[in-house]
């Protein structure tokens, strides 16, 4: 394996992690509708949890669809 290929693999790995972290942060922010966890009422917390679960299920379905 040459050095260029190794560097490319490392850059892709870090870029993938950064993009995934950004997506997770954005979906969490959207689930909370811009409020902090402290500002949420119990009903809003439950709705945010359900929305996070729904996005997790959607990601799993998308992964399964790519496999097929």
N, CA, C and O atoms as a GROMACS GRO file, in nm:
protein
  272
    1UNK      N    1   0.085  -0.117   0.000
    1UNK     CA    2   0.000   0.000   0.000
    1UNK      C    3   0.090   0.123   0.000
    1UNK      O    4   0.179   0.136   0.084
    2UNK      N    5   0.067   0.213  -0.094
    2UNK     CA    6   0.150   0.332  -0.101
    2UNK      C    7   0.100   0.439  -0.005
    2UNK      O    8  -0.011   0.430   0.049
    3UNK      N    9   0.182   0.540   0.015
    3UNK     CA   10   0.154   0.644   0.113
    3UNK      C   11   0.030   0.726   0.076
    3UNK      O   12  -0.049   0.762   0.163
    4UNK      N   13   0.013   0.755  -0.052
    4UNK     CA   14  -0.102   0.833  -0.096
    4UNK      C   15  -0.232   0.762  -0.062
    4UNK      O   16  -0.327   0.826  -0.017
    5UNK      N   17  -0.237   0.634  -0.084
    5UNK     CA   18  -0.358   0.557  -0.055
    5UNK      C   19  -0.386   0.554   0.095
    5UNK      O   20  -0.501   0.563   0.137
    6UNK      N   21  -0.281   0.540   0.176
    6UNK     CA   22  -0.295   0.539   0.321
    6UNK      C   23  -0.348   0.673   0.372
    6UNK      O   24  -0.437   0.677   0.456
    7UNK      N   25  -0.291   0.782   0.321
    7UNK     CA   26  -0.337   0.915   0.361
    7UNK      C   27  -0.482   0.935   0.320
    7UNK      O   28  -0.561   0.990   0.397
    8UNK      N   29  -0.518   0.891   0.201
    8UNK     CA   30  -0.655   0.904   0.154
    8UNK      C   31  -0.751   0.827   0.244
    8UNK      O   32  -0.860   0.876   0.274
    9UNK      N   33  -0.713   0.707   0.287
    9UNK     CA   34  -0.797   0.628   0.377
    9UNK      C   35  -0.817   0.698   0.510
    9UNK      O   36  -0.928   0.701   0.563
   10UNK      N   37  -0.710   0.756   0.565
   10UNK     CA   38  -0.720   0.826   0.693
   10UNK      C   39  -0.807   0.951   0.682
   10UNK      O   40  -0.889   0.977   0.770
   11UNK      N   41  -0.788   1.027   0.575
   11UNK     CA   42  -0.870   1.147   0.556
   11UNK      C   43  -1.017   1.108   0.543
   11UNK      O   44  -1.103   1.172   0.604
   12UNK      N   45  -1.046   1.005   0.466
   12UNK     CA   46  -1.185   0.960   0.451
   12UNK      C   47  -1.244   0.914   0.584
   12UNK      O   48  -1.361   0.940   0.612
   13UNK      N   49  -1.164   0.846   0.665
   13UNK     CA   50  -1.212   0.798   0.794
   13UNK      C   51  -1.250   0.915   0.884
   13UNK      O   52  -1.357   0.915   0.946
   14UNK      N   53  -1.161   1.016   0.893
   14UNK     CA   54  -1.191   1.131   0.978
   14UNK      C   55  -1.306   1.214   0.923
   14UNK      O   56  -1.388   1.264   0.999
   15UNK      N   57  -1.313   1.228   0.792
   15UNK     CA   58  -1.422   1.303   0.732
   15UNK      C   59  -1.555   1.234   0.756
   15UNK      O   60  -1.655   1.300   0.785
   16UNK      N   61  -1.558   1.101   0.745
   16UNK     CA   62  -1.681   1.025   0.770
   16UNK      C   63  -1.727   1.043   0.914
   16UNK      O   64  -1.845   1.061   0.940
   17UNK      N   65  -1.630   1.038   1.009
   17UNK     CA   66  -1.667   1.056   1.149
   17UNK      C   67  -1.721   1.196   1.174
   17UNK      O   68  -1.818   1.212   1.250
   18UNK      N   69  -1.661   1.297   1.113
   18UNK     CA   70  -1.707   1.434   1.131
   18UNK      C   71  -1.847   1.454   1.074
   18UNK      O   72  -1.931   1.518   1.136
   19UNK      N   73  -1.871   1.401   0.956
   19UNK     CA   74  -2.003   1.415   0.893
   19UNK      C   75  -2.109   1.342   0.976
   19UNK      O   76  -2.218   1.395   0.998
   20UNK      N   77  -2.077   1.221   1.023
   20UNK     CA   78  -2.173   1.146   1.105
   20UNK      C   79  -2.204   1.219   1.235
   20UNK      O   80  -2.319   1.220   1.278
   21UNK      N   81  -2.103   1.279   1.297
   21UNK     CA   82  -2.125   1.354   1.420
   21UNK      C   83  -2.215   1.475   1.392
   21UNK      O   84  -2.304   1.506   1.471
   22UNK      N   85  -2.193   1.541   1.280
   22UNK     CA   86  -2.277   1.655   1.243
   22UNK      C   87  -2.420   1.614   1.218
   22UNK      O   88  -2.513   1.685   1.258
   23UNK      N   89  -2.440   1.501   1.154
   23UNK     CA   90  -2.576   1.453   1.127
   23UNK      C   91  -2.646   1.416   1.258
   23UNK      O   92  -2.763   1.449   1.278
   24UNK      N   93  -2.573   1.347   1.347
   24UNK     CA   94  -2.633   1.311   1.477
   24UNK      C   95  -2.670   1.436   1.556
   24UNK      O   96  -2.777   1.442   1.616
   25UNK      N   97  -2.582   1.536   1.555
   25UNK     CA   98  -2.609   1.660   1.627
   25UNK      C   99  -2.730   1.732   1.569
   25UNK      O  100  -2.815   1.782   1.642
   26UNK      N  101  -2.739   1.736   1.437
   26UNK     CA  102  -2.850   1.805   1.371
   26UNK      C  103  -2.982   1.734   1.397
   26UNK      O  104  -3.084   1.800   1.420
   27UNK      N  105  -2.984   1.601   1.393
   27UNK     CA  106  -3.110   1.531   1.418
   27UNK      C  107  -3.152   1.546   1.564
   27UNK      O  108  -3.271   1.556   1.593
   28UNK      N  109  -3.056   1.549   1.655
   28UNK     CA  110  -3.089   1.571   1.795
   28UNK      C  111  -3.144   1.711   1.816
   28UNK      O  112  -3.241   1.730   1.889
   29UNK      N  113  -3.084   1.811   1.751
   29UNK     CA  114  -3.130   1.949   1.760
   29UNK      C  115  -3.272   1.961   1.703
   29UNK      O  116  -3.357   2.029   1.760
   30UNK      N  117  -3.296   1.894   1.591
   30UNK     CA  118  -3.429   1.898   1.530
   30UNK      C  119  -3.531   1.828   1.619
   30UNK      O  120  -3.646   1.871   1.628
   31UNK      N  121  -3.490   1.719   1.684
   31UNK     CA  122  -3.581   1.646   1.772
   31UNK      C  123  -3.620   1.732   1.892
   31UNK      O  124  -3.733   1.725   1.940
   32UNK      N  125  -3.526   1.812   1.939
   32UNK     CA  126  -3.554   1.899   2.054
   32UNK      C  127  -3.615   2.032   2.011
   32UNK      O  128  -3.653   2.113   2.096
   33UNK      N  129  -3.625   2.054   1.881
   33UNK     CA  130  -3.681   2.177   1.823
   33UNK      C  131  -3.609   2.301   1.873
   33UNK      O  132  -3.671   2.404   1.900
   34UNK      N  133  -3.478   2.292   1.886
   34UNK     CA  134  -3.396   2.407   1.920
   34UNK      C  135  -3.383   2.438   2.068
   34UNK      O  136  -3.312   2.530   2.105
   35UNK      N  137  -3.451   2.363   2.151
   35UNK     CA  138  -3.444   2.388   2.295
   35UNK      C  139  -3.336   2.300   2.358
   35UNK      O  140  -3.298   2.197   2.303
   36UNK      N  141  -3.288   2.343   2.475
   36UNK     CA  142  -3.194   2.259   2.548
   36UNK      C  143  -3.274   2.151   2.621
   36UNK      O  144  -3.396   2.161   2.634
   37UNK      N  145  -3.204   2.051   2.668
   37UNK     CA  146  -3.270   1.940   2.738
   37UNK      C  147  -3.340   1.989   2.865
   37UNK      O  148  -3.443   1.934   2.904
   38UNK      N  149  -3.285   2.091   2.930
   38UNK     CA  150  -3.343   2.144   3.054
   38UNK      C  151  -3.475   2.215   3.027
   38UNK      O  152  -3.567   2.209   3.109
   39UNK      N  153  -3.485   2.283   2.912
   39UNK     CA  154  -3.605   2.362   2.882
   39UNK      C  155  -3.724   2.277   2.838
   39UNK      O  156  -3.837   2.327   2.833
   40UNK      N  157  -3.702   2.151   2.808
   40UNK     CA  158  -3.809   2.067   2.756
   40UNK      C  159  -3.903   2.020   2.867
   40UNK      O  160  -3.860   1.990   2.978
   41UNK      N  161  -4.031   2.015   2.834
   41UNK     CA  162  -4.129   1.957   2.925
   41UNK      C  163  -4.120   1.805   2.911
   41UNK      O  164  -4.062   1.756   2.814
   42UNK      N  165  -4.177   1.730   3.004
   42UNK     CA  166  -4.173   1.584   2.992
   42UNK      C  167  -4.234   1.532   2.861
   42UNK      O  168  -4.184   1.435   2.804
   43UNK      N  169  -4.341   1.596   2.814
   43UNK     CA  170  -4.402   1.554   2.688
   43UNK      C  171  -4.308   1.579   2.571
   43UNK      O  172  -4.295   1.496   2.481
   44UNK      N  173  -4.241   1.696   2.573
   44UNK     CA  174  -4.147   1.728   2.466
   44UNK      C  175  -4.027   1.634   2.469
   44UNK      O  176  -3.975   1.595   2.364
   45UNK      N  177  -3.983   1.596   2.588
   45UNK     CA  178  -3.872   1.500   2.599
   45UNK      C  179  -3.911   1.366   2.537
   45UNK      O  180  -3.833   1.304   2.465
   46UNK      N  181  -4.033   1.323   2.566
   46UNK     CA  182  -4.081   1.196   2.511
   46UNK      C  183  -4.092   1.204   2.359
   46UNK      O  184  -4.054   1.110   2.289
   47UNK      N  185  -4.143   1.316   2.308
   47UNK     CA  186  -4.151   1.334   2.163
   47UNK      C  187  -4.012   1.336   2.099
   47UNK      O  188  -3.993   1.279   1.991
   48UNK      N  189  -3.917   1.400   2.165
   48UNK     CA  190  -3.780   1.406   2.113
   48UNK      C  191  -3.718   1.266   2.111
   48UNK      O  192  -3.649   1.229   2.016
   49UNK      N  193  -3.744   1.188   2.216
   49UNK     CA  194  -3.691   1.051   2.221
   49UNK      C  195  -3.752   0.967   2.109
   49UNK      O  196  -3.682   0.890   2.043
   50UNK      N  197  -3.883   0.984   2.088
   50UNK     CA  198  -3.948   0.909   1.981
   50UNK      C  199  -3.895   0.949   1.843
   50UNK      O  200  -3.877   0.864   1.756
   51UNK      N  201  -3.869   1.078   1.825
   51UNK     CA  202  -3.816   1.124   1.698
   51UNK      C  203  -3.675   1.068   1.674
   51UNK      O  204  -3.641   1.031   1.562
   52UNK      N  205  -3.593   1.062   1.780
   52UNK     CA  206  -3.458   1.004   1.766
   52UNK      C  207  -3.468   0.856   1.731
   52UNK      O  208  -3.393   0.806   1.647
   53UNK      N  209  -3.561   0.785   1.796
   53UNK     CA  210  -3.581   0.643   1.765
   53UNK      C  211  -3.626   0.625   1.619
   53UNK      O  212  -3.583   0.533   1.551
   54UNK      N  213  -3.714   0.713   1.575
   54UNK     CA  214  -3.763   0.706   1.437
   54UNK      C  215  -3.650   0.730   1.337
   54UNK      O  216  -3.643   0.662   1.235
   55UNK      N  217  -3.562   0.826   1.365
   55UNK     CA  218  -3.450   0.851   1.274
   55UNK      C  219  -3.353   0.733   1.275
   55UNK      O  220  -3.296   0.699   1.171
   56UNK      N  221  -3.335   0.669   1.390
   56UNK     CA  222  -3.249   0.550   1.396
   56UNK      C  223  -3.307   0.439   1.309
   56UNK      O  224  -3.234   0.372   1.236
   57UNK      N  225  -3.439   0.419   1.318
   57UNK     CA  226  -3.503   0.316   1.236
   57UNK      C  227  -3.492   0.349   1.088
   57UNK      O  228  -3.471   0.260   1.005
   58UNK      N  229  -3.506   0.477   1.054
   58UNK     CA  230  -3.494   0.517   0.913
   58UNK      C  231  -3.353   0.492   0.861
   58UNK      O  232  -3.336   0.450   0.746
   59UNK      N  233  -3.252   0.516   0.944
   59UNK     CA  234  -3.114   0.488   0.904
   59UNK      C  235  -3.093   0.339   0.880
   59UNK      O  236  -3.027   0.299   0.784
   60UNK      N  237  -3.151   0.255   0.968
   60UNK     CA  238  -3.138   0.110   0.952
   60UNK      C  239  -3.205   0.063   0.824
   60UNK      O  240  -3.152  -0.022   0.753
   61UNK      N  241  -3.322   0.118   0.794
   61UNK     CA  242  -3.394   0.079   0.672
   61UNK      C  243  -3.314   0.123   0.549
   61UNK      O  244  -3.306   0.050   0.450
   62UNK      N  245  -3.254   0.242   0.555
   62UNK     CA  246  -3.174   0.289   0.442
   62UNK      C  247  -3.053   0.199   0.421
   62UNK      O  248  -3.018   0.168   0.307
   63UNK      N  249  -2.988   0.157   0.530
   63UNK     CA  250  -2.874   0.066   0.519
   63UNK      C  251  -2.917  -0.067   0.458
   63UNK      O  252  -2.848  -0.123   0.372
   64UNK      N  253  -3.031  -0.118   0.503
   64UNK     CA  254  -3.083  -0.243   0.450
   64UNK      C  255  -3.115  -0.230   0.301
   64UNK      O  256  -3.087  -0.321   0.223
   65UNK      N  257  -3.172  -0.118   0.263
   65UNK     CA  258  -3.203  -0.094   0.123
   65UNK      C  259  -3.078  -0.090   0.036
   65UNK      O  260  -3.080  -0.137  -0.077
   66UNK      N  261  -2.970  -0.033   0.088
   66UNK     CA  262  -2.845  -0.030   0.011
   66UNK      C  263  -2.785  -0.168  -0.004
   66UNK      O  264  -2.719  -0.196  -0.104
   67UNK      N  265  -2.807  -0.256   0.094
   67UNK     CA  266  -2.754  -0.392   0.085
   67UNK      C  267  -2.823  -0.472  -0.024
   67UNK      O  268  -2.761  -0.554  -0.092
   68UNK      N  269  -2.952  -0.446  -0.039
   68UNK     CA  270  -3.028  -0.520  -0.140
   68UNK      C  271  -2.999  -0.459  -0.272
   68UNK      O  272  -3.052  -0.503  -0.374
   0.00000   0.00000   0.00000
